Amino acid sequence: MSQKHVLLIEDEPHIAEAIRFILGRAGWQVSHEPSGARAVERIAETAPDAVILDLMLPGRSGLEILTELRAMRGFVDLPVLMLSARGQGRDREAAARAGATEFLSKPFANADVLAALERIAAPALTGAPAAAALAGHGRP
């Protein structure tokens, strides 16, 4: 089986590096895009198994990116883990409406990011139905 691939769309270098480190140690290939303006293009280019998407990005918000992504053929079911420093209820609700698979508030434990990513990517990697893999697990 080929290496699992995630595209991390995060503008904060320290957060991006921490996520890249923990996921790399767990066997993930991590590509990084710091700009919201290029996010959709990079997702289409890299065809990742999953995306980790920050809510607030320069150039374009994570919600705008996710809304466009969900309207594109081939990306409707792509697992997306939304991150936000503003973990307010309305942000979670907006992420859910836009199509986020799961939501994590910053700051978060590295283990939580890995667990959430593995949980949401499992159906895509194993061919299992997404609803069964996510039942009862922190969907936004």
C-alpha positions in Angstrom: 0.0 0.0 0.0 1.3 3.5 -0.8 2.0 6.0 1.9 -1.0 7.9 3.3 -1.0 11.5 2.1 -2.4 14.6 3.8 -2.4 18.2 2.6 -2.0 20.6 5.5 -3.4 24.1 4.8 -2.1 26.2 7.7 -0.5 29.7 7.7 1.1 29.5 11.1 4.6 28.1 10.6 5.0 26.7 14.2 1.7 24.9 14.1 2.4 23.5 10.6 5.8 22.2 11.6 4.4 20.5 14.8 1.6 18.9 12.8 4.1 17.8 10.0 6.4 16.3 12.6 3.7 14.2 14.5 2.1 13.0 11.3 5.4 12.2 9.6 6.3 10.0 12.6 3.0 8.2 12.2 3.7 7.4 8.6 1.9 10.2 6.8 3.4 12.1 3.9 2.5 15.7 4.6 2.4 18.4 2.0 1.9 22.0 3.2 0.2 25.0 1.7 0.3 28.2 3.8 -2.0 30.3 1.5 -5.8 30.1 1.4 -5.6 31.6 -2.1 -3.8 28.5 -3.5 -5.6 25.9 -1.4 -8.1 24.5 -3.9 -5.5 24.4 -6.6 -3.1 22.5 -4.4 -5.8 20.0 -3.4 -6.6 19.3 -7.0 -2.9 19.0 -7.9 -1.9 16.7 -5.0 -5.1 14.6 -4.7 -4.5 13.8 -0.9 -6.2 11.1 1.1 -7.3 13.9 3.5 -7.0 17.6 4.2 -6.3 19.5 7.4 -7.7 23.0 6.9 -7.3 26.1 9.1 -10.4 28.2 9.4 -8.6 31.6 9.2 -6.1 31.8 6.4 -4.5 34.7 4.4 -6.1 35.1 1.0 -9.2 33.0 1.6 -11.1 31.5 4.5 -11.2 27.9 5.3 -15.0 28.0 5.0 -14.8 29.4 1.5 -12.3 26.8 0.5 -14.3 24.0 1.9 -17.5 25.2 0.3 -15.8 25.3 -3.1 -14.2 21.9 -2.6 -17.5 20.2 -1.7 -19.0 21.6 -5.0 -16.2 20.0 -7.1 -16.5 16.6 -8.7 -14.3 14.1 -7.0 -13.9 16.1 -3.7 -17.4 15.8 -2.2 -16.3 13.0 0.1 -12.7 14.0 0.7 -12.0 13.9 4.5 -11.4 17.4 5.9 -10.3 18.1 9.4 -11.0 21.8 10.2 -8.8 23.6 12.7 -9.7 26.9 14.4 -8.3 29.1 17.1 -11.8 30.3 17.6 -13.5 27.1 18.9 -16.8 28.8 19.4 -20.0 26.9 18.7 -20.9 29.0 15.7 -17.5 28.2 14.1 -18.2 24.5 14.6 -21.7 24.9 13.1 -20.4 26.9 10.1 -17.7 24.2 9.5 -20.3 21.4 9.6 -22.6 23.3 7.2 -19.6 23.8 4.8 -18.9 20.1 4.9 -16.1 19.6 7.4 -15.7 15.9 8.4 -14.4 16.8 11.9 -13.4 20.0 13.8 -10.6 20.6 16.3 -10.0 23.8 18.3 -6.6 25.2 18.8 -4.6 24.7 21.0 -4.9 20.9 20.6 -2.8 18.0 21.7 -0.7 16.4 18.9 -2.2 13.1 19.7 -5.7 14.5 19.1 -4.8 15.7 15.6 -3.3 12.3 14.7 -6.4 10.5 16.1 -8.8 12.7 14.3 -7.0 12.4 11.0 -6.7 8.6 11.2 -10.4 8.4 12.1 -11.7 10.6 9.2 -9.2 9.1 6.7 -9.9 5.5 7.6 -12.9 5.1 5.2 -11.0 6.5 2.3 -8.0 4.3 3.0 -9.9 1.1 3.6 -12.9 1.5 1.4 -15.3 1.3 4.5 -18.4 3.5 4.6 -17.6 6.9 6.0 -20.7 7.0 8.3 -19.7 3.8 10.1 -16.2 5.0 10.7 -17.3 8.4 12.1 -20.3 7.3 14.1 -20.1 8.9 17.5 -16.7 10.7 16.9 -16.9 14.5 17.3 -18.3 15.4 14.0 -18.8 19.2 14.0 
